[in-house]
Amino acid sequence: MISFELEVKDYFRLKSIHFVDNSSEYKLLDFTIKNLICETVNGKDISKNIYLEVKEKRQKYNTDNWGLIDSKDEPFTFIVDELSCRKVLAYAPFSGLLVRNNLNRDYFWFSVLDLFLMPKRRANRQMKRKTDIFLKGKILLDFRNAKQFSSLIQVFSHIHDSLVNRAHLYTELNECYGSYFGENIPIQGIIRNSDHWDTDVNETR
């Protein structure tokens, strides 16, 4: 099986997608897709660059070493550097984390909204460089909280559709976004009516 980065590059070339490979640059996300058409306004196509971090799960995790992972949840777990996720957020909303699970060949897309809003667990892992010990932040992601696909064609079709619909997702949707595994979103508080809104406006403007 070829590396996921190579698979993505081969896909871009096959589909004649203009991209920049940043995988050797520590402070950048792995790939920049140049000038992807994400909407049409007054008959004019609007293009944006899209920024991707790509990772792969190559083997099962040893739950003896990772106490936060229950054995029944291990197949759905992916451990990623927190720094990678923070870099994705830095390019919001035109960015995301794409993971290939080598154990079943499926692809999982974590959008910026998912990384920001979904339940997550974090841990610091001790790292050693020569004689120095330092901590590296890790996030334990759950594949059940990602969009799952069986092909890259499906992945990038979804990414495109999400960008076209981004105004609704980022600025118009009032209720809680997403339905994440293990999360129950209750209804709390009293019903707010227009009098409450008027009070808020009068006292805060």
C-alpha positions in Angstrom: 0.0 0.0 0.0 1.4 3.4 -1.0 1.5 6.2 1.5 -1.6 8.3 1.8 0.3 11.5 0.8 1.4 9.8 -2.4 -2.1 8.5 -3.0 -3.5 12.0 -2.7 -0.9 13.5 -5.0 -1.6 10.8 -7.6 -5.3 11.6 -7.4 -4.7 15.3 -7.9 -2.6 14.6 -10.9 -5.1 12.2 -12.3 -7.9 14.7 -12.0 -5.7 17.6 -13.1 -6.2 19.4 -9.8 -3.7 22.2 -9.3 -2.1 21.8 -5.9 0.9 22.7 -3.9 2.7 20.0 -1.9 3.6 21.5 1.5 4.3 18.2 3.3 7.9 19.0 3.9 7.0 22.4 5.5 6.5 22.0 9.3 4.4 25.1 9.8 2.0 24.5 6.8 -0.8 22.1 6.1 0.2 19.2 3.8 -1.6 20.3 0.7 -3.0 23.4 -0.9 -5.6 23.0 -3.6 -5.4 26.0 -5.8 -8.5 28.0 -7.0 -11.2 25.5 -6.3 -14.6 26.8 -7.5 -16.8 26.9 -4.5 -19.7 29.2 -5.5 -21.1 31.2 -8.3 -22.2 34.8 -7.6 -24.1 36.8 -10.3 -22.8 34.4 -12.9 -19.2 34.7 -11.8 -17.3 31.7 -10.4 -15.7 32.4 -7.0 -12.6 30.3 -6.3 -10.8 29.7 -3.1 -7.7 27.8 -2.0 -8.4 24.7 0.1 -5.9 23.5 2.8 -5.6 19.9 3.8 -3.8 18.0 6.5 -3.6 14.3 5.6 -2.8 11.5 8.0 -3.1 7.7 8.1 -3.8 5.1 10.7 -1.3 2.4 10.0 -1.8 0.0 12.9 -3.9 -0.7 16.0 -3.1 1.2 19.1 -1.8 -0.7 22.2 -4.5 0.1 24.8 -2.1 -0.8 27.6 -0.1 2.3 26.6 -3.1 4.5 26.1 -5.4 4.3 29.1 -8.0 6.6 27.6 -8.7 4.1 24.9 -11.1 1.3 25.7 -10.5 -1.9 23.7 -14.0 -1.8 22.1 -13.4 1.8 20.9 -9.9 1.2 19.6 -11.1 0.5 16.0 -12.7 3.9 15.9 -9.8 5.8 17.4 -7.2 7.9 15.7 -4.5 9.8 17.6 -3.3 13.0 16.0 -1.0 15.8 17.1 -3.0 18.6 18.6 -0.7 21.0 16.8 -1.9 19.6 13.5 -5.5 20.3 14.5 -4.6 23.8 15.5 -3.0 24.4 12.2 -6.2 23.3 10.5 -8.1 25.8 12.6 -5.7 28.5 11.5 -6.9 28.1 7.9 -10.6 28.0 8.7 -13.1 27.7 7.1 -11.2 26.4 4.0 -9.4 23.5 5.7 -9.8 20.2 7.3 -8.2 16.9 8.3 -8.4 13.9 6.0 -7.4 10.5 7.4 -7.0 7.1 5.7 -7.6 4.1 7.9 -5.2 1.5 6.4 -6.9 -1.2 8.4 -10.1 -1.0 6.3 -9.1 1.4 3.5 -11.9 3.9 4.4 -11.4 7.7 4.4 -12.5 10.0 7.1 -13.0 13.7 6.8 -12.9 16.0 9.9 -14.1 19.5 8.9 -13.0 22.6 10.8 -16.5 22.5 12.5 -16.0 19.0 13.6 -12.5 19.6 15.1 -13.9 22.6 16.9 -17.2 21.3 18.2 -17.1 17.5 18.6 -16.4 15.9 21.9 -12.7 15.0 22.2 -10.1 13.6 24.6 -6.6 14.9 24.9 -3.3 13.7 26.4 0.3 14.7 26.5 2.8 12.2 25.3 6.4 12.2 26.6 8.9 12.6 23.8 12.7 12.4 24.0 15.2 14.4 22.0 18.7 13.4 22.9 18.7 13.8 26.7 15.7 16.2 26.9 12.2 15.1 27.7 9.3 17.2 26.4 5.5 16.9 26.1 3.7 16.6 22.8 -0.1 17.2 22.8 -2.3 14.5 21.3 -6.0 14.5 20.5 -7.9 11.2 20.4 -10.4 11.5 17.6 -13.3 9.1 17.0 -13.9 8.1 13.4 -17.6 7.9 14.2 -17.5 11.7 14.4 -16.1 12.1 10.9 -17.7 11.8 7.5 -16.8 8.4 6.1 -16.1 7.6 2.5 -14.9 4.7 0.4 -13.1 6.7 -2.3 -11.3 10.0 -2.8 -13.8 11.0 -5.4 -16.5 10.9 -2.7 -14.3 12.8 -0.3 -13.6 15.8 -2.5 -17.2 15.9 -3.8 -18.3 16.3 -0.2 -15.6 18.9 0.6 -16.8 21.0 -2.4 -20.5 20.7 -1.4 -19.6 21.7 2.1 -17.8 24.8 0.9 -20.7 25.8 -1.3 -23.0 25.5 1.8 -20.6 27.2 4.2 -22.6 30.3 4.7 -25.5 28.3 6.1 -23.2 26.2 8.3 -21.1 29.1 9.7 -23.5 32.0 9.9 -27.1 30.9 9.6 -27.7 27.6 11.4 -29.0 28.4 14.9 -29.3 25.0 16.6 -26.2 23.0 17.6 -24.3 21.7 14.6 -23.6 18.0 14.2 -24.7 14.8 15.9 -21.6 13.3 17.5 -21.1 9.8 18.9 -21.9 9.5 22.6 -23.2 13.1 22.8 -26.7 13.9 24.0 -27.6 17.5 23.4 -30.4 18.5 25.8 -32.8 21.4 25.7 -32.1 23.7 28.6 -33.3 27.0 30.0 -36.7 28.6 29.6 -38.2 29.6 26.2 -36.9 32.9 25.2 -39.4 35.2 23.6 -39.1 38.5 21.7 -39.2 40.5 24.9 -36.0 38.9 26.0 -34.3 39.8 22.8 -35.4 43.4 23.0 -34.0 43.6 26.6 -30.7 42.2 25.4 -30.4 44.7 22.6 -31.4 47.7 24.8 -28.9 46.7 27.6 -26.0 45.8 25.4 -26.0 48.3 22.5 
